């Protein structure tokens, strides 16, 4: 358990889901899947359309592809992030 949680903090989403985020994660950071990625990621908005990569996270109930839901009906959910 210690190895799996080292450098992580307990978190919960606005939707009530629980998980583990990087220790550097803060209130207001965005949790999202990135195309081609295998896990969820934490991003922090830096202004002017730029985002900072904070790290990987685990959210219970969203780790088996549920977060992507990339059918045609979800096409509008795809966003572009500029990491800086």
C-alpha positions as CSV (number, residue, x, y, z in Angstrom):
1,X,0.0,0.0,0.0
2,X,2.8,2.4,0.9
3,X,4.5,1.9,-2.5
4,X,1.2,2.6,-4.4
5,X,0.4,5.8,-2.5
6,X,3.9,7.3,-2.1
7,X,4.0,10.8,-3.4
8,X,0.2,10.8,-3.8
9,X,-2.7,12.4,-2.0
10,X,-6.3,11.3,-1.5
11,X,-8.7,13.3,-3.6
12,X,-12.3,13.5,-4.7
13,X,-14.0,15.0,-7.8
14,X,-16.8,17.4,-8.0
15,X,-18.9,14.4,-9.1
16,X,-18.1,12.6,-5.8
17,X,-15.6,10.0,-7.2
18,X,-12.5,9.3,-5.1
19,X,-9.0,8.6,-6.1
20,X,-5.3,9.4,-5.8
21,X,-3.5,12.4,-7.3
22,X,0.0,13.6,-7.4
23,X,1.1,15.4,-4.1
24,X,1.4,18.6,-6.2
25,X,-2.2,18.5,-7.3
26,X,-4.4,21.4,-6.1
27,X,-8.1,22.4,-5.9
28,X,-9.1,23.5,-9.4
29,X,-6.8,21.2,-11.3
30,X,-8.4,19.4,-14.2
31,X,-8.5,15.6,-14.4
32,X,-8.7,14.2,-18.0
33,X,-7.8,11.4,-20.3
34,X,-5.3,12.3,-23.0
35,X,-5.6,10.5,-26.4
36,X,-3.1,7.8,-26.6
37,X,-2.6,7.7,-22.8
38,X,-3.3,4.7,-20.6
39,X,-4.3,6.5,-17.4
40,X,-5.9,9.8,-16.4
41,X,-3.8,12.9,-16.0
42,X,-3.9,16.1,-13.9
43,X,-3.5,19.4,-15.7
44,X,-3.3,22.9,-14.3
45,X,-4.5,25.9,-16.3
46,X,-1.7,28.5,-16.7
47,X,-3.7,31.1,-18.6
48,X,-3.7,32.1,-22.2
49,X,-4.9,28.6,-23.2
50,X,-1.8,27.0,-21.8
51,X,-1.7,24.1,-19.3
52,X,0.9,22.6,-17.0
53,X,1.2,18.8,-16.7
54,X,1.0,17.9,-13.0
55,X,1.1,14.1,-13.3
56,X,-0.9,10.8,-13.5
57,X,-3.9,10.1,-11.3
58,X,-6.2,7.3,-10.3
59,X,-10.0,7.8,-10.1
60,X,-12.1,4.9,-8.9
61,X,-14.7,4.0,-11.6
62,X,-13.0,5.9,-14.4
63,X,-9.9,3.7,-15.1
64,X,-11.3,1.1,-17.5
65,X,-12.0,3.5,-20.4
66,X,-15.1,5.0,-18.9
67,X,-13.6,8.5,-19.0
68,X,-13.0,8.5,-22.7
69,X,-16.4,7.4,-24.0
70,X,-15.2,8.5,-27.5
71,X,-18.2,7.6,-29.7
72,X,-19.6,10.1,-32.1
73,X,-22.1,11.2,-29.5
74,X,-19.1,12.5,-27.4
75,X,-17.2,14.2,-30.2
76,X,-17.8,17.6,-28.7
77,X,-15.9,16.6,-25.5
78,X,-12.5,16.4,-27.3
79,X,-10.4,19.4,-26.3
80,X,-7.0,20.5,-27.3
81,X,-4.4,21.3,-24.6
82,X,-1.2,23.2,-25.1
83,X,1.3,22.0,-22.4
84,X,3.7,24.6,-21.3
